[in-house]
Amino acid sequence: MTKIVLAGTPEFSVPIFKEIIKNFEVVAIVTQPDKPAKRGQNLQESPVKKLALKYNLKLFQPEKISMIYEELKELDFDYMLTAAFGQYIPENILNLPKKFPLNIHGSLLPKYRGAAPIQHALLNNETETGVQLIIMTKKMDAGDILKEAKIKIEESDISLTLFEKLSNLAAENIVSWIHDLDQNNYQRIIQDESKVTLASKLLKEDSFLDKTKTKKENIAKIKAFALNPGARYINENNKLVKVYFATENKIKNAPVFTCVDGDIFLNDYQIESKKRVTLK
């Protein structure tokens, strides 16, 4: 049976890894160390750690994956597959699998290389995105593309819904993709370096809405930042307002944010020190 080492951390990885666990021999799972919860100092296990414990799989939680090179070297595996792992993987570890080191990436490369491809697709009002199975190389997200699946980005999509859709899309395809690799049924597509765009991590200081931008641009920012940390602005009462969804359609009693070409109406928001409000 095909043997695989998995590396991932957040909820995005879980549906994908579940399918792999059910269909292949997972010899180890690598995830990030437990981190303090946002409130209080209790350590929080990653969703992938919980999955590994549920299935009683060998688990590693190194501060840096390079620290477990010797342990991984002792394992016998065909593929290493990462999905939203959150650490750089050095070349000596990439060379350990018998066949390929693989990564599930949440965009249609060479567009949106980097840590936040899903958010940047929303930020730029893309109408289509997808997941790809690529070969990992020293350079982040630069490896050959082996497989891909595409979906349309709906008007109602925000970062959270698109994360879920792409995670499920990868989960639906990953078993057949690995079977194809086992049978040499794939084509290596080299990325066109002239078409590369980058998708760096979104920062809190970039999350503020901008009155000099259009309605479309500000709504795109709200969608992209909806998962974390939330788009925001300072209202007329000097209070911070987090915005999770907004529309150009008028909504009764909804706060408005004025853009260069008109108002957008906030139907999911939270004013500083008050409860979150959702309007229909």
Buried (B, 14 or more C-beta within 10 A) or exposed (E): EBBBBBBBBBBBBBBBBBBBBEBBEBBBBBBBEEEEEEEEEEEEBBBBBEBBEEEEBEBBBBEEBEEBBEEBEEBEBBBBBBBBBBBEBEEEBBEBBEBBBBBBBBBBBBBBBBBBBBBBBBBBEBEEBBBBBBBBBEEBBBBBBBBBBEBEBEEEBBBBBBBBBBBBBBBBBBBEBBEBBBEEEBEEBEBEEEEBBBBEEBEEEBBBBEEEBBBEBBBBBBBBBBBEBBBBBEEEEEEBBBBBBBBEEEBEEBBEBEBEEEBBBBBBBBBEEEEEBEBE
